[in-house]
Amino acid sequence: VEQRSLAFGAPDNDRFVVLQYHLANQGATNLTNLYAGVYCDFDIVSSGANFGGTDPARKLTYMYSNGGPYCGIALLGGASPANLTLVNNTTYVFPTLAITDANKIALLKGQISVPTAGTASDWSALTSVRVNLPAGGEATVAYAVAYGATLADLQAAIDAANALYTPVAAVGPDLPYRQLRLAPNQPNPFNPATTITYELARDGRARLE
């Protein structure tokens, strides 16, 4: 597992970070029903007085304090989430000082799911996805962790993250390299020059249009 963290300075993109995980099966056995997720205990303003919700259209789990602000985790790219859930720390963390392995698996799989936390309490948020890795295979999953003063601001930040992030494309005869990331030009606006940063999986010729 390789993690890459991406942060952006442009005004429309400075309210989120992207966490990208590259998963590789280096063994000779297929790995099916592998679950990966991001779990955050945001503790917004007062940890015991948080609320939460989910936005399935944005694949987003979020938490908030009464009146804001809002923080959330969204799955990026085309994959469907395995679970969008709030996790009550009083129930699942405090009794044993950690989430048990059995409950971790149940939460990741969606066997335990709380899409709305309407009662003030000490909550955490989890967004997860299911991945199948054939022998020798690879996959990339990515999440945006974002902030907003209001729910609308948080949703706008997630929309901006989805617009900016480019998942890894499959490599084939018609695509000799994988595009990992195309960053916004800096500075913008510019005169007379600007810099455009991009990353490729391996050396090769590239044309930006």
Buried (B, 14 or more C-beta within 10 A) or exposed (E): EEEBEBEBEBEBBEBBBBBBBBBEBEEEEEBEEBBBBBBBBBBBEEBEEBBBBBBEEBBBBBBBBEEBBBBBBBBBBEBEBBBBBBBBBEBBBEEEEEBEEEBBEBBBBBEBBBBEBEEEBBBBBBBBBBBEBEEEBBBBBBBBBBBBEEBEBBBBBBBBBBEBBBBBEEEEEEEEBBBBBBBBBEEEEEEEEEEEEEEBEEEEEEEEE
